[in-house]
Structure formats: structure tokens, C-alpha cells
Amino acid sequence: MQCSHFEAGRCRSCSWLERSYDDQLAAKEGQVRGLLAAWPDLAWEAPVGSAEEGFRNKAKMVVGGTVEQPTLGILDPRGGGVDLRDCPLHSPGLQAALPVLADFVARAAIVPYDVPGRRGELKHLLVTEAPDGRLMVRFVLRSQEPVARIRKHLPWLIEALPPLAVASVNLQPEHKAVLEGEREIVLTDESSLTMRVNEIDLHLRPQSFFQTNTDVAAALYRQVRDWVDEAEPASLWDLYCGVGGFALHCARPGRRITGVETSAEAVASAERTRDGLGLDAGLVRFVAGDATAYALDSAPPDVPGLVVVNPPRRGIGSDLAAWLDGSGVDRVAYSSCNAQSLARDLAAMPSLRPVRGRVLDMFPQTAHYEVAVLLERH
């Protein structure tokens, strides 16, 4: 992949850009194998590669510059805006949308937030593209002051950017390195974006998490689904379930499934997808809550045959690992974006042996990746 911003030193986020892609993929698999070398019987399946560019379905753009000439990208060490609207990692749809959104910022006179000066309004633009090309655009603001102008000029944006399906404002009033705040104001009739993955229409609401690489996310869902189908559990938990991707891929007639996720917005998204698929809400249910607390509060008769976990980078932690180890759960499918915390969690579950694994390259040009591991009780 060629990137003028990397070559000019304006952006070095793609730290592995100068390595061939084959070398990147081999290095990632080698790192995972090394971190999990304590389990020599773990059988590795061929890694899942990705497109080298144009794979990102989400643009997280810091807004800088001036209201007349906003920049969409990152900040330099002094807090000035670096414009990356043509970043080659983004899908073609995102690359086409970002200049229009920059024009909208100027038209609606939304003052970019000045980090060093702690003044201004627009902190981030968060843009997500669905597989069908439709877009969700979120304006992260310091206050509601620009909302009326955004509403006034929204018809222009809808006309200038036909793929726009969902637009919202997120309020993040604090001066700290936090991407978004708790309050969301939806500005369009539609409040969710449909992400079609493996013939399932997952609904993504503004504050719901979804993987940034749709094709590799689809492969990850298929991999875990296949492991679950081989095991044929009567019941399954999907902890840290997000919008329900694993749970809904694993739904089968008669199988009891519970998804647990802290984000109420993500739970609402999962329930909408479930209902759209015609699944029985009595068999497939989603709970807004903490995954560890949910497990620890469960009575032994309620323990499922298989648990899927997809935690953030910190991993599942010692409490949930200890619970899984002593729970009697037959199998665990662990999806991790940090093999170091994965190795630590596996060591804390000696009764569950990792037997199969696969690296999935969710983040080309960087050292990051996803790894899925199947554990069985022994």
C-alpha cells in the first residue's frame, strides 16, 4: 500500500506499512504461537488475511483547522489538525464521503475544537459504512450549541451525500482523551445502520460497537459458528456480545442463547436483529449488564454448555476466568484482540485446554490482529 501521508511523516499510524503483507501475516501468527507456546497441542488453522487497503468500514476523524477550512484526521504534536480524508485504509465510500462532510462543517459553521486552547465545538466525526454503501455519521460535540445549525443544514447534507442513512450528535463536554460521551441525539428518521454479514442483517445503533473490517469480522463469526455447530450445545452464552454477532450466528432451533453486553444501545441493536430474523425471544435473549457479574450471579443449573467471550483488550480478567474454570462449562470460544491478555487468561483456566486456534488479520499495516481460540474441558 502506498500512502503519501506516511512517506511525508504526517501520519505513522500504519507502523508496519513498509513490511510486505505476507511478512505481516506471518509475523502476527508467529507472535501468537509464541505467546501461546505453553499449549503445544493447540492446532492452528490457516490465518485469515485481509485486503491491504480500503478495508476500514469506520473513519474516526479528529476535527481540526478552522471553520472555513476544517481538517479531518489526526492532531500533530502541537495540537494542530492533520488532514487525512484520503487515507487509503478507508473504504472508497468513506473516502468519497469525507470531503462532503468537511464542506458541511464549513456550511453549518461548526467550529472545530481547539485542544490546546480548549475552545470550539466539533471534536470528532465518526463515519461508518455498511456493506450496501449506506452511511452513519456522528458529530461529536462539546455542547449543544451547534445542534440547531446542524439540523438547519441537514437537508443539504442528505442531498449532497445520498448514502447517508443515520445522522446523530454525540455530546462529549469533558476536555480529555475520550472519543465520545454518553448522550446521543439522533437527527434522522432512521436510528440504526444495517450491516449485512453472512446473510444476517445486524443492526448498528450510534453507540454500538462493530468491528472495523467487515470481511474479516464475517470470517470470525463463521469460524466461531462452525466450532459451536460441531459441539452442538443445548445452551450458549455470548459474553461481551456487542450487537449480537456471535449469538445470532449461532442461533439454532431449540438452542437457548443469552447475550450479555454493558451497552444498552448494543443490546437494543441485537434485539432488533433477533426480531427481524424471527427468532424466539424466549430462547434468544439479550441482557444489558456486566459479563463477569452476570456469570458470578448465575446458579449452577443455569450454566450453559458453551460460552463465547469477546472482551476488550484487557481480557476477561481473573474473576471471570476463575468462574469459567470451575463452572463445569464444556467449551469456551475466546475471541481476542490482545494475545498477551489472552495468554494470561488461558493460564488462569487450567481445566479448559485450548485445542484449536486461528489468527484473523483485522488490522493490516499494524501489529494488531484478532485471534480465536477454542477451549475444551479436560
Residue, then its C-alpha position, 0 to 999 in steps of 0.5 A: m500500500q502506498c500512502s503519501h501521508f506516511e512517506a511525508g511523516r504526517c501520519r505513522s499510524c500504519s507502523w508496519l506499512e513498509r513490511s510486505y503483507d505476507d511478512q505481516l501475516a506471518a509475523k502476527e501468527g508467529q507472535v501468537r504461537g509464541l505467546l501461546a507456546a505453553w499449549p503445544d497441542l493447540a492446532w492452528e488453522a490457516p490465518v485469515g488475511s485481509a485486503e491491504e487497503g480500503f478495508r476500514n468500514k469506520a473513519k474516526m476523524v479528529v476535527g481540526g483547522t478552522v471553520e472555513q477550512p476544517t481538517l479531518g484526521i489526526l492532531d500533530p504534536r502541537g495540537g494542530g489538525v492533520d488532514l487525512r480524508d484520503c487515507p487509503l485504509h478507508s473504504p472508497g465510500l468513506q473516502a468519497a464521503l469525507p470531503v462532503l462532510a468537511d464542506f458541511v462543517a464549513r456550511a453549518a459553521i461548526v467550529p472545530y475544537d481547539v485542544p490546546g486552547r480548549r475552545g470550539e465545538l466539533k471534536h470528532l466525526l465518526v463515519t461508518e459504512a455498511p456493506d450496501g454503501r449506506l452511511m452513519v455519521r456522528f458529530v461529536l460535540r462539546s455542547q449543544e450549541p451547534v445542534a440547531r445549525i446542524r439540523k438547519h443544514l441537514p437537508w443539504l447534507i442528505e442531498a449532497l451525500p445520498p448514502l447517508a442513512v443515520a445522522s446523530v450528535n454525540l455530546q462529549p463536554e469533558h476536555k480529555a482523551v475520550l472519543e465520545g460521551e454518553r448522550e446521543i441525539v439522533l437527527t434522522d428518521e432512521s436510528s440504526l445502520t444495517m450491516r449485512v454479514n453472512e446473510i444476517d442483517l445486524h443492526l448498528r445503533p450510534q453507540s454500538f460497537f462493530q468491528t472495523n473490517t467487515d470481511v474479516a469480522a464475517a470470517l470470525y463469526r463463521q469460524v466461531r459458528d462452525w466450532v459451536d455447530e460441531a459441539e452442538p450445545a443445548s445452551l450458549w452464552d455470548l459474553y461481551c456480545g456487542v450487537g449480537g454477532f456471535a449469538l445470532h450466528c449461532a442461533r439454532p432451533g431449540r438452542r437457548i442463547t443469552g447475550v450479555e453486553t454493558s451497552a444498552e444501545a448494543v443490546a437494543s441493536a441485537e434485539r432488533t436483529r433477533d426480531g427481524l430474523g424471527l427468532d424466539a425471544g424466549l430462547v434468544r435473549f439479550v441482557a444489558g449488564d456486566a459479563t463477569a457479574y452476570a456469570l458470578d450471579s448465575a446458579p449452577p443449573d443455569v450454566p450453559g454448555l458453551v460460552v463465547v467471550n469477546p472482551p476488550r483488550r484487557g481480557i476477561g480478567s481473573d474473576l471471570a476466568a476463575w468462574l469459567d474454570g470451575s463452572g463445569v462449562d464444556r467449551v469456551a470460544y475466546s475471541s481476542c484482540n490482545a494475545q498477551s491478555l489472552a495468554r494470561d487468561l488461558a493460564a488462569m483456566p487450567s481445566l479448559r485446554p485450548v485445542r484449536g486456534r486461528v489468527l484473523d488479520m483485522f488490522p493490516q499495516t499494524a501489529h494488531y490482529e484478532v485471534a480465536v481460540l477454542l477451549e475444551r474441558h479436560 
